[in-house]
Amino acid sequence: MTSLDHALSDRLPIAGAPLWRRFLQRFAGAIRTGGEPPLARLPRVKRPPVYRISRVWANRWVVLLPGSALGHVFESAAEAEAFVRGKCGDKASMVEIEIGDLYVAARLEPNRPLLFSSCR
């Protein structure tokens, strides 16, 4: 019997495990109280592919495809976006846009207007 068990034994009932062990198990999350399913049983959500469009020079834009290290170079942002839309087809995708210190994440969908329609 630990000192904590001895000090609290007459005040709190101990069912099965010592009080300190029950406290540590609750704190560490070893005991599930029920309600939510385990993480392994949750359905997996398929995320859209992520493309990266970066401005590397005044008139040079690079598009990195998901999972590749080599980029495709374009002269305007609109051409880079058209390339990404062509690769995606009729599926939604995510685009990370980097222009110097500016970082923007956008979701491209086939029925949405262009991101860079007025840029030159």
SEKEKE-896069 format. One record per residue: z, y, x of N, C-alpha, C in turn. Coordinates in nm, 3 decimals. Example, Ala and Ser with C-alpha at 12.3 -4.5 7.8 and 13.67 -1.06 7.14 Angstrom:
BEGIN
      nup   nnorth    neast     caup  canorth   caeast      cup   cnorth    ceast
    0.780   -0.569    1.319    0.780   -0.450    1.230    0.780   -0.330    1.320
    0.708   -0.225    1.285    0.714   -0.106    1.367    0.787    0.003    1.290
This chain:
BEGIN
      nup   nnorth    neast     caup  canorth   caeast      cup   cnorth    ceast
    0.000   -0.117    0.084    0.000    0.000    0.000    0.000    0.123    0.089
   -0.089    0.217    0.061   -0.094    0.339    0.141    0.006    0.440    0.089
    0.025    0.544    0.164    0.122    0.646    0.122    0.078    0.715   -0.006
   -0.051    0.731   -0.026   -0.101    0.793   -0.149   -0.075    0.702   -0.269
   -0.097    0.572   -0.252   -0.070    0.478   -0.361    0.078    0.477   -0.397
    0.162    0.480   -0.298    0.306    0.475   -0.322    0.355    0.602   -0.391
    0.300    0.717   -0.352    0.345    0.843   -0.409    0.302    0.858   -0.555
    0.186    0.806   -0.591    0.135    0.825   -0.726    0.144    0.701   -0.813
    0.204    0.594   -0.762    0.203    0.469   -0.837    0.277    0.478   -0.969
    0.384    0.556   -0.977    0.458    0.563   -1.102    0.399    0.665   -1.199
    0.312    0.754   -1.152    0.254    0.857   -1.240    0.120    0.816   -1.301
    0.032    0.759   -1.217   -0.102    0.723   -1.264   -0.121    0.572   -1.259
   -0.176    0.513   -1.364   -0.202    0.369   -1.359   -0.318    0.339   -1.265
   -0.305    0.234   -1.188   -0.411    0.193   -1.096   -0.473    0.066   -1.151
   -0.599    0.076   -1.192   -0.667   -0.040   -1.252   -0.760   -0.101   -1.149
   -0.724   -0.211   -1.094   -0.809   -0.282   -1.000   -0.799   -0.227   -0.859
   -0.870   -0.123   -0.830   -0.877   -0.066   -0.696   -0.771    0.043   -0.679
   -0.730    0.067   -0.555   -0.636    0.177   -0.530   -0.698    0.311   -0.570
   -0.615    0.407   -0.598   -0.661    0.538   -0.643   -0.748    0.606   -0.540
   -0.709    0.599   -0.413   -0.789    0.667   -0.310   -0.928    0.606   -0.299
   -0.937    0.474   -0.319   -1.069    0.410   -0.312   -1.156    0.450   -0.431
   -1.098    0.458   -0.551   -1.174    0.502   -0.668   -1.221    0.645   -0.651
   -1.135    0.730   -0.595   -1.173    0.870   -0.572   -1.289    0.878   -0.473
   -1.279    0.805   -0.364   -1.386    0.809   -0.264   -1.515    0.751   -0.318
   -1.507    0.646   -0.399   -1.628    0.589   -0.457   -1.694    0.686   -0.553
   -1.615    0.756   -0.633   -1.674    0.857   -0.721   -1.734    0.971   -0.642
   -1.663    1.013   -0.537   -1.711    1.123   -0.454   -1.841    1.086   -0.383
   -1.850    0.964   -0.335   -1.969    0.919   -0.263   -2.080    0.875   -0.357
   -2.051    0.864   -0.486   -2.154    0.824   -0.580   -2.175    0.675   -0.588
   -2.079    0.597   -0.540   -2.096    0.452   -0.542   -2.078    0.395   -0.682
   -2.001    0.460   -0.765   -1.981    0.414   -0.903   -2.071    0.495   -0.994
   -2.151    0.427   -1.071   -2.236    0.495   -1.168   -2.163    0.504   -1.300
   -2.166    0.621   -1.357   -2.098    0.639   -1.486   -2.191    0.608   -1.603
   -2.316    0.578   -1.575   -2.410    0.542   -1.680   -2.486    0.664   -1.730
   -2.581    0.639   -1.817   -2.658    0.748   -1.873   -2.796    0.756   -1.814
   -2.807    0.791   -1.689   -2.938    0.810   -1.628   -2.984    0.680   -1.560
   -3.115    0.653   -1.561   -3.164    0.530   -1.497   -3.164    0.546   -1.345
   -3.161    0.437   -1.272   -3.171    0.447   -1.126   -3.304    0.509   -1.084
   -3.307    0.570   -0.967   -3.427    0.641   -0.922   -3.547    0.547   -0.904
   -3.522    0.422   -0.870   -3.633    0.329   -0.848   -3.710    0.301   -0.977
   -3.649    0.320   -1.092   -3.715    0.289   -1.218   -3.786    0.409   -1.281
   -3.770    0.526   -1.225   -3.837    0.644   -1.281   -3.988    0.634   -1.257
   -4.069    0.677   -1.351   -4.214    0.672   -1.330   -4.256    0.770   -1.222
   -4.350    0.730   -1.143   -4.401    0.817   -1.036   -4.505    0.912   -1.094
   -4.494    1.038   -1.055   -4.588    1.139   -1.100   -4.694    1.156   -0.992
   -4.819    1.142   -1.030   -4.926    1.158   -0.933   -4.952    1.307   -0.913
   -4.937    1.352   -0.792   -4.956    1.493   -0.760   -5.100    1.518   -0.720
   -5.152    1.636   -0.752   -5.290    1.665   -0.713   -5.301    1.685   -0.562
   -5.420    1.665   -0.506   -5.437    1.685   -0.362   -5.418    1.832   -0.325
   -5.373    1.856   -0.202   -5.347    1.992   -0.155   -5.449    2.028   -0.047
   -5.526    2.133   -0.073   -5.623    2.186    0.022   -5.565    2.312    0.084
   -5.605    2.345    0.206   -5.557    2.465    0.272   -5.676    2.553    0.309
   -5.673    2.678    0.262   -5.775    2.777    0.298   -5.707    2.881    0.385
   -5.756    2.899    0.507   -5.695    2.993    0.601   -5.800    3.092    0.651
   -5.758    3.217    0.662   -5.845    3.320    0.721   -5.811    3.326    0.869
   -5.909    3.291    0.954   -5.883    3.289    1.097   -5.943    3.409    1.170
   -6.038    3.475    1.107   -6.099    3.594    1.164   -6.150    3.679    1.049
   -6.204    3.795    1.078   -6.247    3.888    0.973   -6.342    3.822    0.873
   -6.437    3.746    0.920   -6.532    3.681    0.828   -6.538    3.530    0.851
   -6.426    3.470    0.888   -6.421    3.325    0.908   -6.304    3.266    0.829
   -6.336    3.173    0.741   -6.238    3.103    0.658   -6.250    2.954    0.687
   -6.138    2.888    0.702   -6.135    2.745    0.732   -6.069    2.671    0.617
   -6.132    2.563    0.574   -6.077    2.477    0.469   -6.037    2.344    0.532
   -5.910    2.308    0.516   -5.861    2.178    0.560   -5.846    2.089    0.438
   -5.910    1.973    0.443   -5.900    1.876    0.334   -5.768    1.800    0.346
   -5.717    1.747    0.236   -5.592    1.671    0.242   -5.604    1.551    0.335
   -5.512    1.539    0.429   -5.509    1.426    0.520   -5.604    1.434    0.637
   -5.673    1.545    0.657   -5.763    1.555    0.771   -5.716    1.663    0.866
   -5.758    1.652    0.991   -5.719    1.750    1.092   -5.833    1.847    1.123
   -5.955    1.811    1.088   -6.070    1.897    1.113   -6.099    1.982    0.991
   -6.139    2.106    1.016   -6.166    2.197    0.905   -6.314    2.227    0.889
   -6.349    2.281    0.774   -6.484    2.327    0.745   -6.481    2.480    0.746
   -6.575    2.542    0.816   -6.575    2.688    0.834   -6.674    2.752    0.737
   -6.631    2.866    0.677   -6.714    2.941    0.583   -6.705    3.089    0.617
   -6.804    3.165    0.569   -6.808    3.307    0.599   -6.734    3.392    0.497
   -6.704    3.338    0.380   -6.630    3.416    0.280   -6.530    3.325    0.208
   -6.433    3.388    0.147   -6.332    3.313    0.073   -6.394    3.248   -0.051
   -6.491    3.314   -0.111   -6.555    3.257   -0.230   -6.630    3.128   -0.195
   -6.693    3.124   -0.079   -6.761    3.002   -0.036   -6.661    2.890   -0.010
   -6.547    2.925    0.048   -6.443    2.825    0.074   -6.390    2.768   -0.057
   -6.367    2.856   -0.155   -6.318    2.809   -0.284   -6.422    2.723   -0.355
   -6.549    2.761   -0.346   -6.655    2.682   -0.408   -6.661    2.542   -0.345
   -6.639    2.535   -0.214   -6.638    2.406   -0.145   -6.523    2.318   -0.198
   -6.405    2.377   -0.213   -6.289    2.302   -0.264   -6.315    2.257   -0.407
   -6.369    2.345   -0.490   -6.400    2.307   -0.629   -6.503    2.196   -0.633
   -6.599    2.199   -0.541   -6.699    2.093   -0.534   -6.638    1.959   -0.495
   -6.543    1.962   -0.404   -6.476    1.839   -0.361   -6.388    1.782   -0.472
   -6.326    1.869   -0.551   -6.235    1.824   -0.658   -6.310    1.771   -0.779
   -6.427    1.825   -0.804   -6.501    1.784   -0.923   -6.435    1.838   -1.048
   -6.403    1.749   -1.141   -6.341    1.791   -1.266   -6.191    1.765   -1.269
   -6.128    1.750   -1.152   -5.984    1.726   -1.143   -5.912    1.850   -1.093
   -5.787    1.864   -1.131   -5.705    1.975   -1.083   -5.664    1.949   -0.938
   -5.640    2.057   -0.863   -5.596    2.045   -0.725   -5.508    2.165   -0.690
   -5.437    2.153   -0.581   -5.354    2.263   -0.530   -5.421    2.320   -0.407
   -5.411    2.452   -0.393   -5.470    2.520   -0.278   -5.363    2.607   -0.214
   -5.345    2.593   -0.084   -5.259    2.682   -0.007   -5.350    2.783    0.061
   -5.324    2.910    0.040   -5.407    3.016    0.096   -5.323    3.092    0.198
   -5.374    3.101    0.322   -5.305    3.174    0.428   -5.395    3.284    0.479
   -5.344    3.406    0.468   -5.416    3.522    0.522   -5.315    3.599    0.606
   -5.318    3.577    0.736   -5.219    3.639    0.824   -5.081    3.586    0.791
   -4.989    3.676    0.756   -4.852    3.637    0.719   -4.838    3.608    0.570
   -4.943    3.629    0.492   -4.938    3.606    0.349   -4.966    3.458    0.319
   -4.881    3.398    0.237   -4.898    3.259    0.197   -4.890    3.252    0.045
   -4.990    3.190   -0.017   -4.994    3.175   -0.162   -5.033    3.032   -0.194
   -4.967    2.974   -0.291   -5.005    2.841   -0.341   -5.058    2.860   -0.482
   -5.175    2.803   -0.508   -5.238    2.819   -0.639   -5.286    2.683   -0.689
   -5.290    2.669   -0.819   -5.343    2.546   -0.879   -5.483    2.575   -0.931
   -5.579    2.500   -0.880   -5.718    2.513   -0.924   -5.744    2.411   -1.034
   -5.793    2.461   -1.145   -5.833    2.372   -1.253   -5.978    2.402   -1.287
   -6.053    2.302   -1.331   -6.196    2.320   -1.353   -6.230    2.428   -1.456
   -6.147    2.449   -1.557   -6.180    2.545   -1.662   -6.120    2.683   -1.637
   -6.058    2.707   -1.520   -6.001    2.837   -1.487   -6.101    2.921   -1.407
   -6.088    3.054   -1.413   -6.179    3.140   -1.336   -6.154    3.125   -1.185
   -6.247    3.178   -1.109   -6.239    3.172   -0.964   -6.124    3.257   -0.910
   -6.069    3.214   -0.797   -5.962    3.290   -0.733   -6.017    3.412   -0.660
   -6.131    3.394   -0.591   -6.186    3.499   -0.507   -6.315    3.555   -0.562
   -6.321    3.584   -0.689   -6.447    3.630   -0.748   -6.485    3.769   -0.701
   -6.387    3.855   -0.668   -6.419    3.991   -0.629   -6.407    4.013   -0.479
   -6.364    3.914   -0.401   -6.349    3.930   -0.256   -6.483    3.919   -0.187
   -6.497    3.990   -0.077   -6.620    3.981    0.002   -6.591    3.953    0.145
